[in-house]
């Protein structure tokens, strides 16, 4: 069962890229006392993620923050090196790029995706959620292909 509106974000450690390489960042550091828009993607550099999902958030980052969001974060079951390179390639300076390399956080959220049929192994479903002080206030999980309910535009309308 996946996380639901009203649930607390589980305590886990993710990775992000620091000046000297990958560094740990806890969910408490990310979500405590903040309004965070977290979106998850099946994979960095994959077509839907690179052509629609992340670019929408990059283009709308300033407007999203003007609507009261403290942090916009993108998460994928990739390593910190890949997430950092993808963020650089997409000019995602305003987006916190989070690596869930072992899918531990993804599994805790109940948002895993078996993409082994495509040779990708375990991944994250495409989703977006609003989290206020560690509690999920909005959760949109894509029912299939495409970027609709988890797009930047949809999430902005729900702020």
C-alpha positions as CSV (number, residue, x, y, z in Angstrom):
1,X,0.0,0.0,0.0
2,X,1.3,3.4,-0.9
3,X,1.6,6.4,1.3
4,X,-1.6,8.4,1.6
5,X,-2.6,12.0,2.2
6,X,-2.3,12.6,5.9
7,X,0.6,10.2,6.4
8,X,4.0,11.3,7.7
9,X,7.0,10.9,5.4
10,X,9.2,8.0,6.6
11,X,12.6,8.7,8.1
12,X,15.2,7.7,5.5
13,X,18.5,8.8,4.2
14,X,18.9,9.8,0.5
15,X,21.9,11.1,-1.4
16,X,22.5,14.4,-3.1
17,X,25.7,15.8,-4.7
18,X,27.9,18.0,-2.5
19,X,31.0,20.0,-3.5
20,X,33.2,16.9,-2.8
21,X,30.9,14.1,-4.0
22,X,27.7,12.4,-2.8
23,X,26.4,13.4,0.7
24,X,23.7,12.0,2.9
25,X,20.5,14.0,3.3
26,X,17.8,12.8,5.6
27,X,14.1,13.1,5.0
28,X,13.9,15.1,8.3
29,X,16.4,17.7,6.8
30,X,14.3,17.9,3.6
31,X,10.8,18.0,5.0
32,X,10.8,19.3,8.7
33,X,9.3,22.7,9.0
34,X,9.0,23.2,5.3
35,X,6.5,23.0,2.4
36,X,8.1,20.7,-0.2
37,X,6.9,19.7,-3.6
38,X,8.5,16.3,-4.2
39,X,8.2,14.6,-7.5
40,X,9.5,11.1,-8.4
41,X,10.5,9.8,-11.8
42,X,11.2,6.4,-13.2
43,X,14.7,7.3,-14.4
44,X,17.1,10.2,-15.1
45,X,17.7,10.8,-18.8
46,X,14.7,8.7,-19.8
47,X,12.4,10.2,-22.5
48,X,9.3,11.2,-20.5
49,X,11.4,12.4,-17.5
50,X,13.8,14.4,-19.6
51,X,11.4,15.9,-22.2
52,X,8.4,16.7,-20.0
53,X,8.5,16.0,-16.3
54,X,11.7,17.7,-15.0
55,X,11.7,20.5,-17.6
56,X,8.2,21.5,-16.5
57,X,9.4,22.0,-12.9
58,X,12.6,23.8,-14.1
59,X,10.4,26.2,-16.2
60,X,7.9,26.8,-13.3
61,X,10.3,26.8,-10.3
62,X,10.1,30.5,-9.6
63,X,6.3,30.5,-9.8
64,X,6.0,27.4,-7.6
65,X,8.2,29.0,-5.0
66,X,6.1,32.2,-5.2
67,X,3.1,30.1,-4.3
68,X,4.6,29.2,-1.0
69,X,6.8,26.1,-1.7
70,X,10.1,26.2,0.1
71,X,11.8,23.3,-1.8
72,X,11.2,21.5,-5.1
73,X,12.8,18.1,-5.0
74,X,13.1,15.5,-7.8
75,X,13.8,11.9,-6.8
76,X,14.7,8.8,-8.8
77,X,16.1,5.4,-8.2
78,X,19.5,6.4,-9.6
79,X,22.8,7.3,-8.0
80,X,23.8,10.8,-6.9
81,X,26.3,11.1,-9.8
82,X,23.6,10.4,-12.4
83,X,21.1,12.7,-10.6
84,X,23.7,15.5,-10.5
85,X,24.6,15.1,-14.2
86,X,20.9,15.1,-15.2
87,X,20.2,18.2,-13.1
88,X,23.1,20.0,-14.8
89,X,22.0,18.9,-18.2
90,X,18.5,20.2,-17.5
91,X,19.6,23.5,-15.9
92,X,17.8,22.4,-12.7
93,X,19.6,24.7,-10.3
94,X,16.4,25.4,-8.4
95,X,15.6,21.7,-8.0
96,X,17.0,19.5,-5.2
97,X,18.1,16.4,-7.0
98,X,17.7,13.3,-4.7
99,X,19.1,9.9,-5.3
100,X,17.4,6.8,-3.9
101,X,19.9,4.4,-5.3
102,X,18.7,1.3,-3.4
103,X,15.0,2.3,-3.7
104,X,14.7,2.2,0.1
105,X,12.7,5.4,0.3
106,X,10.7,4.5,-2.7
107,X,9.8,1.1,-1.1
108,X,8.9,2.8,2.2
109,X,6.5,5.1,0.2
110,X,5.0,2.1,-1.5
111,X,5.7,3.8,-4.9
112,X,8.0,1.2,-6.5
113,X,7.7,0.2,-10.1
114,X,9.0,-3.1,-11.6
115,X,10.6,-1.9,-14.8
116,X,12.6,-5.1,-15.3
117,X,10.7,-5.8,-18.5
118,X,12.5,-2.7,-19.9
119,X,15.9,-3.8,-18.4
120,X,15.7,-1.1,-15.7
121,X,15.1,-3.1,-12.6
122,X,13.2,-1.6,-9.7
123,X,12.3,2.0,-10.2
124,X,10.0,4.7,-8.8
125,X,6.5,5.3,-10.1
126,X,6.0,8.8,-11.6
127,X,4.3,10.9,-8.9
128,X,4.2,14.3,-7.3
129,X,3.3,15.2,-3.7
130,X,3.1,18.2,-1.5
131,X,4.5,17.7,2.0
132,X,4.0,20.2,4.8
133,X,6.2,19.8,7.8
134,X,6.6,16.1,7.0
135,X,3.0,15.3,6.4
136,X,1.6,14.5,2.9
137,X,-1.1,17.0,2.0
138,X,-1.5,16.1,-1.7
139,X,-0.4,13.0,-3.6
140,X,-0.8,12.5,-7.4
141,X,0.4,9.1,-8.8
142,X,0.4,8.7,-12.6
143,X,-2.0,5.8,-13.5
144,X,0.1,4.9,-16.6
145,X,2.3,6.5,-19.1
146,X,2.5,10.2,-19.5
147,X,3.0,13.2,-17.4
148,X,-0.4,14.6,-16.4
149,X,-1.4,14.4,-12.7
150,X,2.2,14.8,-11.6
151,X,3.1,17.7,-13.9
152,X,4.3,21.1,-12.6
153,X,1.1,22.7,-14.0
154,X,-1.2,20.3,-12.2
155,X,0.7,20.7,-8.9
156,X,0.6,24.5,-9.2
157,X,-3.1,24.4,-9.6
158,X,-3.3,22.4,-6.3
159,X,-1.2,24.8,-4.3
